[in-house]
Amino acid sequence: MIPWWAGLIIAIVSAVIGGIIGFIITRKVIQKQLKDNPPINENQIRAMYRSMGRKPSEADIKKTMNAVKRGK
């Protein structure tokens, strides 16, 4: 039987290691999902401009896409 303080140290170390591993795995999964499914694309921006009653120029679309990318 191990002393109580050794069990406590093992539990704390295990919790820290589990938290680190969980953080890394979650971060990788979220980055992959954002890469595969970007939050907004050029077609959605065109539809947004059309719904406002404007015909978007390519410069408007690029400017909006750059603003979205900078906001991340």
N, C-alpha and C positions, 0 to 999 in steps of 0.2 A: 504494500500500500504506500502511495506517495504522500508526502506531507501536503497540507492544505495550501501552503504558499506556492508550491510547485504546480499544483492544479490550477491555481489562480493565474499564474504566469503563462501556463500553456493556453488557458482560455483567452487571455488578453491577446497573446501573440496570434492565436488562430483567428480571432475576430478581426485583427488588423490586416492580416494576410488575406482573409476572405473579402474584406472591404476593398482592398486594393485590386484583387483579381476581378471582383464584380464591377468595379469602376471601369477597368480597362476593357472588359468584355462589352459592357453597355455602351461605352464610347465608340468602340469599333462598329457595333451593330447600328447605332444611330448615324454614324458617318456614312456607312454603306447605304442605308435607307435614303439619306439626303442626296447621295450621289446618284442613286437609281431613280429617285422620284424628287426632282428639284421642287421647291415650294412654288415657284412661278416660272413660266416660260414665255417666249415671245408671242406665241399664239394667244395666250391668256391676256397679255398686255394689249394686243390688237383688239381682242373682244372687249376689253375694258374701255378703250378709246372709242370703239364703235357704239358702245352702249351710252356713252356720253354725247354721242352725236357728232363725233369728229372722225375725219379720215386721217389715221396716223401716218406720219412720214417715217422713213427708216431711221432718221436721226432721233425722232421722238422715242422710238422703241429702244434704240441703243442707249439713249440717255436714261430711260427708265430702268433698263436692265442693269446698267452700271450703278444706279442709285440703290437698287435692291441688293446687289452684290456688296456694295460698301456698307450697307446696313447690317450685314451679318456679323 
